[in-house]
Amino acid sequence: MRGGNPSSVHAPGRAARAAIEAARAQVAAALGADRRHITFTSGATEALHLAVAGVVRPGDAVVASAVEHPAVFGACERAGGRVGRVPVDGQAALEPAALLAHTPEDARLVALMRAQNEVGTLYPVAALAEAARRRAPNALVLCDAVQAWGKVPLDVTALGADLVVVSGHKIGAPPGVGALWTRPGVALAPLLAGGPQERGRRAGTENVPGIVGLGVAASAIGQRLAAMDRIRALRDRLRAGLRDRLGRAYVEHGDPDGGLPNTLAFRIAGVPGDVLLAALDLEGVALSSGSACASGAVEPSPVLRAMGLDDETARQGLRASLGPETRAEDIERVLTALPALVQRAQAA
């Protein structure tokens, strides 16, 4: 396969093409989809831009929850859409009534993530999509399912969306590969032109190793889902330990009971998140401040701001993301290190 261009008809090219199509079938099976409607991309950001640019034209009305990933807003703005943001509550939850109130009848696209990437809140996309279509019958629904895939069951045909985006690195595939599912009958204008690859939806020679890796990871999605009960138990142990050891200073964000099983978003009152991140890093503990994509920023989290927190409080946000490799000793390391670091930061 090495060196074979999937668009070539020689033996190495045919082998590369076969590998891509096998991976497409694996991804489709993991998503409950038909493989003909899977388009491979370089990752979720490109897939989101392809989905938005493929259907939105300058001046079109676009509706998105206030806590969508920045890539969604960036794609909508680049496409020239008139973006309306739907407010969320203090747990980052989105109610159908709020969506109805902010969806114009001429909306072209409604963007609804399946799981909030920073605080882990899950969204009832099917119910929200139904509500949006009652107000805007011609609207297409885009679902960013990146954070949910591999953590909760995901069946795109039952999701109620027209366009669904997933990313490889969230399920153990190499970074730099993602996919877009398109409901049958939805036509997309290509974001990248110049070749017939991916059924004309995405020009350019395919990333064969990345796509194959995505297929392998997708074929093991059941194992990742089966591990979530153990991961949830570890998350709950961390949650209880932080409550016990930090008392009222520990404040949770989002809805841990009804959110992603691997995510714990919280803050330590009065202590900037970046201060604790740096101190924890020296102890060999890797947490995040808000979204991993924005973890180098010192600006307050837009998600926490949308949840009603002021700038100073939003800067205190931390996120613990557990995975299949997380062990009980990792939880104990955090519970041992964090209280002393908090005391030191409060005394500074």
N, C-alpha and C positions, 0 to 999 in steps of 0.2 A: 504493500500500500504506500510505502514511503516514496514521495516524489510523484505519485500519480495524481493527475488533475482529474477530478470527478467528471468534468465535461468532455474528456477525451475518450475515444473509442478503443484505444489500445488496452491491453490486459491490465496494466497498473491503474489506468483510469477507470476501467470497469470495476476493479476491486474497490477502489475508493468510493465509487458511486454506490456499490452494494453495501459498503459499511455505513454510509450516510443513510441509506434507506432503511437499513436494519435499526439504526438508532432512532430514526423517525417513528418507526413502528413501536419501539420501546417507550418513547416519550408519549406517543398517542395513547398507548395502553395505560400508562400511569395516570393520564389525565381524563380517561374515559372518552377519548376522541377518535375521530377518523384520521389516519396519518396524512391524508391528502390536505388537511387543513392546518398542518403544523408548518410554520416557517421558522427556520433557524436564523439567529442573529448573533451579534457579538456580545450580547448581554441584554439585561432588562432595559437599560436606558435606550439603546437603539430600538428595541422592540416597542417601547412606549412611543418613541418618536415616529416609528413606522405606522403604528396604529393611529396616532393623532393626525399626522400629516397625510395619511391615506384617506381620511374622511372629512377633515375640517378644512374649510376655505376661509380666507380673510373675511372678517365680519360675522362669521358664524357664532352663535351662542353656545358656550360650553359651560357645564356645571360640574363642580368638583367639591368634594368635602374639603374643609379647611385644613385637614391634616394629611392630604395626599403627599406622596413623595415629591421632592422638588423637581424631579425629572418630568413629572406629569405637567406641572405648571410651566416648566421651561419649554416643553414640546408644544403646549397650547399657545403660549405667547409667540413662539417662533412661527407657528402656523397662522397667526393673525386672528386667533379666536378671541371673542369677548368672554372672558372667564368670570363666572360668578362663583363665589366660595360659600359653601353651606356651613353654618356654624355647628360646632359639636358641644357637648356638655362637659362637665368637669372630669368625666372619666373617658373623654374622647369618643363617647358614643354618639351615633348619628341616628336620629329618629326619622321615620318616613314622613311625618308631618312637616319637619323642618325641610326635608328635601322637596316636598311638594310646594312649600311656600317660596322656595328659591329657584324653582325650575320654570323657565318661560315656555310657552307653548311651542315656540319655534326652535327649541334647543336641538342642536345637531349631535352633541355628544354629552354623556353623563359619565364621569369618572368616579368609580367607587372601589376602593381597595378592599381586599378580603380581610387582611389583618394589618393593623397599624404597625409600622416597622419600628417605632421608637418605644411605645408603651404596651404593645401587644394586644390591644383591643380588637375583638373580632366583630365583623359587620355582617348583618343578614342581607347579603347582596341580592339574593333572589327577591326578597320582599321589597327591598329598596328599588330594584330595577322595575318591578311591577308598578310601584307607586310613580316612578319617574315617567313611565310610558303612559300612564293614565293622563298625565298632564301634557306630555310631549310625545305623541304617538310615533313620530318619525325619528326620534332620538335613538342613537346607538349607545350601548352601554359598554364601557371599557373597565375591566377589572384588573388591577395590579394585584396578582396573587403571589408575588415573589416571596413575601415573608411567611405566607401560610403553607406553601408547598412543602411537604415532608413533615409538617408538624400537626396538621389536621387533614382529614380526608378532603380531596379536591376532585370533583367531577365537573368538568367545564360545561357539559350539556345540562346539568341540573343547576348550574350557578345563575342562570338567567341573563348572562352577559352575551354580548356579540363579539367581543375581543378580550382575550385573556393573556396576560404576560407572566412568564416564569423565568427564573434565572438558575443557571447551573450550580454556581458556587454555594447556594443555599442548601443544596442536597448532596454535597460532596463531590460534585464534578469540578473540573478545572475552572479557574476564573476565565472570563472572556468568552462565554457562550451562554446563549439564552434562547427563548422561543416565544413565538406569538401564535396563539390559536385564533382562528377566524371562523365565526359561524358560517355554515354553508349559505351562500347567496349574498354575503357581504363582499363587495368589491373594494379593493384597496389600490390607490395610486402608489407606485413604488417610491420609497424615499431615496433609494440609490438606483440610478439607471446605468445602463451600459452592457447588460448581459441578461440571458434568459434564466439565470439560476433561481432556485426556489420558486419555480412556476411563475417567474417574472415578477415576483414580489420583492426580491432583494438581490441586486446584481453583485457580482464579485465571486471569486473563487472561494469555495467553502472552507472553513476551518475544520478539516477532517478529524484531527486528533481531539479537538475540543468537542465536536459533535458526538464522536464515538464515546468520549468520556461522559457526556451528558446522558447518552443512551444507557450506559452501564449503570450510572447513578439512578436513573429513572427506574430501571428494572429492579432496583433494590429498595424502592420507596416503601414497600410494605414492611421491611425490616426497620426502617427509620420510624415509621408510625408505631410499630409495636414497641419501640423503645421509649415512647413518649410517657407511658405510665411511670416508668422508673425516673425519667427526667423530671416529670411533674413532682414526684415525691422529693427529689433533691431540691427543686425550686422552693417547695413548701418548707423544707427544712431550713433553707437559707432565710426565707421570709420570717419564720418563727424565731430563728436565732437573732436576726437583726432587731425584731421587735423587743425581744427579751433584753438584749444587751445595750440597746440604744434608747429604749423608752420612747418618750414623746418626741424626741428629736428625729425619729424615723417616720417618714411619711411616704405612703405608697402613691403611685400614679397609675391611672388606668384602672382596669378591672381584672386583677390576677385570678379571681375565681372563675370568671367567664372568658378569659383571654387565652392567648397562646400558652401552652403548657411549659414552655422553656424560658419565658421572659419574665423578668422582675424589674419594673421601673420604679425608682424611688428617689428620695432626696434626704439629706441630713440637714435639718433646719440650721441655718446660719453658716453653713460651710460650703464654699464654692465647689462645684463638681470637679473642675479641672485641678484643684489643689489635691483632692483625694485621689484622682486618677493618677497623678504623678507619683504620689506617695505609695499607692498600691502597686504601681508598676515596679517600683524598686523592691517590693516584697514578692515579686513574681506573680502578681495577680492582675489579670487583664479584664477590666471593665470598660464600659463605654460611657461617654457623655452624650446622651441623645442618640441620634442616628450615627451609625459607623461612618457613613459617607460624609458627615459633617463634624467628625470628632476632633478635628484640628481647629475648629472655629471657637472663638471666644464670645461670639454673639449668643444671646439667650435663645433657647430652643423655640422655633416657631410653633412646634406642636404643643409644647407646654404653655406658650403664650395663647394659643387658640383655645386651650382648656381653661383659661381664665387666670393664669399666674402672671404676676408682674415680672419685670425684667430680672430683678435681683433674685427672686425665688426661682425663676426658670433656669438661671445659671447654676443652680444647685443640682440639677437633674443628673441621675446616674442610671445606667441600665446594665443588668446582668443577663447575659444570654448563655444558656446551657446547651450542650450538644451531646451526641452519643459518646464522646470521649470524656465527658465530665464524670468525676468520681466523688465519693463521699468525702475523701480527704481534701479535695479542692474546696468543698463547701466549708469544711472546718478551718482551712487556711484563711478564707475570707473572714469568717466569724472571729478568728483569733487576732487577725491583723487590724481589722477595721476599727473596732472600738478605741484602741490605743491611738490610732492615727487621727481619729475624730477629736479625741481629747487634746492631742497636740495642736491640731488646727484651731480648735476653739480657744486655746490658751495663747496662740500667737498674736 
